[in-house]
Amino acid sequence: MDISLQILLLIAILVLLAKGTGGLLGRIGLPVVLGELLAGVILGPTAINVWRFAWFSSHGGPTGMSAAAVIKVLADLGVVVLMFLAGLETDIQRIKSSIGPAFWAACGGVLLPLLGGAWLSRAEGYAWREALFIGTIITATSVSVTAQTLMNLGQLRSKTGSAILGAAVIDDVMGLVVLSLVIAMEMRAVPAGGSAWLQAAGTILRVLVVTAILFWLGPWLVRATFRHARQLHGPHVLVAVALALAFIFAFLAQYAGGMAAITGAYLAGLFVALTPTHGEVIGDLRAMTNSFFGPLFFATVGLEINAWKLAGRLGFFALILLVAWLGKVAGCGLPVLLRGFSRREALRVGVGMIPRGEVGLITASIGYSAGLVHAEVYSLAVAVVLASDLVTPVLLRLVYPPTRAQHAGAVEPVIAEIPPSGGD
């Protein structure tokens, strides 16, 4: 079969199965993103393994690219779009209003899982680069699962609910910084006779300088571009310009700063969110992301997973999962406890920060694509994300007592402001 026909058929299968399984899981109260991931797992080497069929040959066409390679490129574009949308949906006012406890909760929630995951992985025999990246993966927090559960419990606007949402936003930013530093240091080899510490310092300085320049020039560039774009005529001009800006910032972040491209896309989203027309951009982009880029990316993540590779690593999986969970509960709970929260409230904040969701999947996918981790570690990381998202609703219902609204069958109305990890 011609390579272009292979790509068309494979995209159709991935998107349809992803939306179908996502919709089924959504009907029973589970995160839609898990269903989209499950679609890829079903089609991958864990179950069906579509690559063994002649229709999806691994041989490239006239351009030398196989169907799998093209799908991977589209999925990489999807990551950039997802993180651009995350930046667009970041509620800056929420960060400002809960900056005290949320900031310290985010710091603890990043530092403890990072150090614990890296130490445990190193003790298990992994090289430092893989151990550090495993720690980086489990620093992520995505509160799409938590936000939905808190809405059902009538607790989204509570003291602990606001702290969780604010901490999750700051956690995302810190996680991106850690990810970018790890990738930047791995991309720059230490020269013969050079110092690893000097190399690390140079890498950090480069990242900080490029980030400062983007923060300095970015808002001005975005405002100027949108000012001229409003004079153009045609449908969906603003979202087209916004996407172009997202790709430009992603390019600059990786090419000039050596960071992850998604960091630049996230910053572009933050800057566009400050413009008066960001609501129109969000509406168009959310439809595009939820209907195509999101399902395709998450299904592609599942497509890379081989669950059979975890058969001999179940003990390590259990330990890293424990570190991922306890790292968030203790790392986020203890700082807010010291900031005046009660022990029960601190426990709620820690439990609410457990899920990794799409943020953890994006981090794992980037590390795998960059060659920082092997397929075995990649599969393990995705399994940790899945287990974390599944356990959170159960734990939240245990730490939050039923309210009168729940007894009466009422559910808090869905609000518009969902933090950047809002998911699908």
Sequence and secondary structure as in RCSB ss.txt:
>XXXX:A:sequence
MDISLQILLLIAILVLLAKGTGGLLGRIGLPVVLGELLAGVILGPTAINVWRFAWFSSHGGPTGMSAAAVIKVLA
DLGVVVLMFLAGLETDIQRIKSSIGPAFWAACGGVLLPLLGGAWLSRAEGYAWREALFIGTIITATSVSVTAQTL
MNLGQLRSKTGSAILGAAVIDDVMGLVVLSLVIAMEMRAVPAGGSAWLQAAGTILRVLVVTAILFWLGPWLVRAT
FRHARQLHGPHVLVAVALALAFIFAFLAQYAGGMAAITGAYLAGLFVALTPTHGEVIGDLRAMTNSFFGPLFFAT
VGLEINAWKLAGRLGFFALILLVAWLGKVAGCGLPVLLRGFSRREALRVGVGMIPRGEVGLITASIGYSAGLVHA
EVYSLAVAVVLASDLVTPVLLRLVYPPTRAQHAGAVEPVIAEIPPSGGD
>XXXX:A:secstr
  HHHHHHHHHHHHHHHHHHHHHHHHHTTS HHHHHHHHHHHHSTTTT GGGSGGG SS  TTS  HHHHHHHHH
HHHHHHHHHHHHHT  HHHHHHTHHHHHHHHHHHHHHHHHHHHHHHHHTT  HHHHHHHHHHTT    HHHHHHH
HHHT TTSHHHHHHHHHHHHHHHHHHHHHHHHHHHHHS   TT  HHHHHHHHHHHHHHHHHHHHHHHHHHHHHH
HHHHTT  STTHHHHHHHHHHHHHHHHHHHTT S HHHHHHHHHHHHHTSTTHHHHHHHHHHHIIIIIHHHHHHH
HHHT  GGGGGGGHHHHHHHHHHHHHHHHHHHHHHHHHTT  HHHHHHHHHHT   HHHHHHHHHHHHHTTSS H
HHHHHHHHHHHHHHHHHHHHHHHHS   HHHHTT      S   TT   
